[in-house]
Amino acid sequence: MARVETIFDGKLTLAECDVVVQFQNYGWQTMYKRYMSNVIKALDIHSDISRLYLLVQLNITTNNFEATLLKIQHENKLIISPDAVQLTKNLKDIIPDADPIYLDLAGEFYSNNDDKLDEFIDQITTNKRSYPKLKEYNEHVNHLAIVKNLRNGFTVQEFLKMCPDPVNYFKNIKLNAASTHYDESMSYLSDRYNLVSMAKLRTELLKNKYNLTNTVESLQADLAPVYLKTKRKSLSIRLMVNYKNTENIEFLKEIAYLDHKDEILNHIESVKTVHKIQVEQAKSIGKLNTCECCFDNELLTSEVFSCPAGHIFCAACIKKGTEVAVGGSKVDIKCFADCDEEFNLTMIKNIVDDKLYQRIMRLKQAQEIKAADIEGLETCAFCDYSVILSPDLKIINCLNPECKKETCRQCREESHFPYRCDQIEKAPEVEVRTMIENKMTEVLIRICYHCKRKFVKEDGCNKMTCSCGKKMCYICRKPVDSNYAHFYHQEVMENKCPLYTDENIVHTTAVEAAARLIINELKIKKPELLRNIDINKILPALKKSNNSPNIQESALDINKVVATVIGQNVEDINNLKDMRSLEPKVKKRRY
């Protein structure tokens, strides 16, 4: 066993890294979770370094990234061994959805211990031990890339893609509360205004309700500032969080805005001026265009797109329409003028972001594969990934990098190998929770009556068109015709469903009603099963109402709609007394 002084003498070997006391009993996994961000950043610089050695060094410096890099540069850096590299490759075949650095660590730690390796594989493959997932790792890498660009690779154009309207956004932002990044704000203000007292800075930040942008504007507008005699030393804030080390993207965006404000505002003004001149020139020769969806009539030719039949729309309307269509699992984005033409995919790619376009491509691929009616074709229960499997394979291994889940082919749940579906035992409380969550999922998900495809509506009207072409009502789930005879709009009508609904009604409120009906039934029949169930932790959060004039809503009998959605009598919904209100709570006046 390596002694503590061995770790600090700067002469660590790979064998000594393997037996560090803190690494035993999966301590290396706990340490990796704690130091994950700095591990990823260090490997971006030293890709071949031993992962266990890196964890040791981060532990020595108490996760100080700069100190760790300095220490590595002054030592004979240990690299990952060939045996560990090979074991890691094997582990990636066994656990394809695991964080790659986690597998690197496992490869190093178990490369010389077959017994422990077998135990590790058994723990992981039988779900007795959780492990960091590839999806989490990818999200973390993307997060750090954004952080790096905001700190070191700032460009106005890229910044405005992330924050199109920074002036209004940061002046009205309410994220800088004391509970979020008060210390980072004080650190930034202390560094920027090092001749202003800390007491003054705190007062201004509090006066501006922790809004950093408004605080900076207030300090700059002070006509009679009181300055310190000498600049404040940086050591005076050594106990505070240093804003230069934060990985909070929202805060870094605000810092980038404040540090590059003149450059950003000049660019925005320049773009507006050029656009105004171009509009006036186009207007003078009758070359302006009108969007046939939002009816904006001052659009340049470069700002509009058309379907093959020539119907013109602005980029914003096409993007919104595409999002709605994809939310309903449609892959053919049709013209909004009901001319039956489809928008060109190349045009769509130039308008929407990469994530949405990739979603369209996956849906299109899944549609084509399904239409081929291939024997043995199976689809992942959690995404659109499809694969042809032989009859003897029981597990579907999803290769979609955003999913990577393993699904039991029989019960369509996450893999429970080596146990059979009927061997999975659950505690009563877990069964109750699962029953509630399954019912809530059932309320959210619609299944096409023809092709059995599952989907959830995100926006738009309640007449849904499946990717197979069949149409159904999102409220009552019944098939509907191409026309809108099944729906009402301005006035509530018997035996018809509303054309438009607030998503809080068909999603959040209906889900809550379904869950509370189950809870109320169990309170009478089996109250002991509810001992460890907190219904409020299971319920989805209420969405803020969207007061945009473009959002349409039909007249509603809310309880009747909710009852139809969850398949219950309206009287049952009327009797629910403990539903959360969609309206904001009114504070009681103090006397």
NORPEWO-V267763 format. One record per run of one state. SS is the DSSP state (H for helix, E for strand, C for the rest). FROM is the first residue (numbers start at 1). TO is the last residue. Records with the same first field share a line. If there is no record, write none. Layout:
SS: FROM-TO / FROM-TO
This chain:
C: 1-3 / 9-13 / 19-20 / 24-26 / 46-48 / 50-50 / 61-64 / 74-78 / 80-81 / 95-97 / 99-99 / 111-113 / 126-132 / 153-155 / 163-165 / 173-177 / 193-197 / 208-211 / 222-233 / 238-242 / 246-248 / 260-260 / 285-288 / 290-298 / 300-300 / 307-311 / 328-333 / 335-341 / 343-344 / 352-353 / 372-376 / 380-385 / 389-394 / 398-405 / 409-413 / 415-420 / 424-427 / 445-445 / 448-453 / 456-462 / 466-470 / 474-478 / 480-486 / 489-496 / 499-502 / 526-526 / 531-534 / 539-557 / 567-569 / 575-591
H: 4-8 / 14-18 / 21-23 / 27-45 / 51-60 / 65-73 / 82-94 / 100-110 / 114-125 / 134-152 / 156-162 / 166-172 / 178-192 / 198-207 / 212-221 / 234-237 / 243-245 / 249-259 / 261-284 / 301-303 / 315-327 / 345-351 / 354-371 / 421-423 / 428-444 / 503-525 / 527-530 / 535-538 / 558-566 / 570-574
E: 49-49 / 79-79 / 98-98 / 133-133 / 289-289 / 299-299 / 304-306 / 312-314 / 334-334 / 342-342 / 377-379 / 386-388 / 395-397 / 406-408 / 414-414 / 446-447 / 454-455 / 463-465 / 471-473 / 479-479 / 487-488 / 497-498
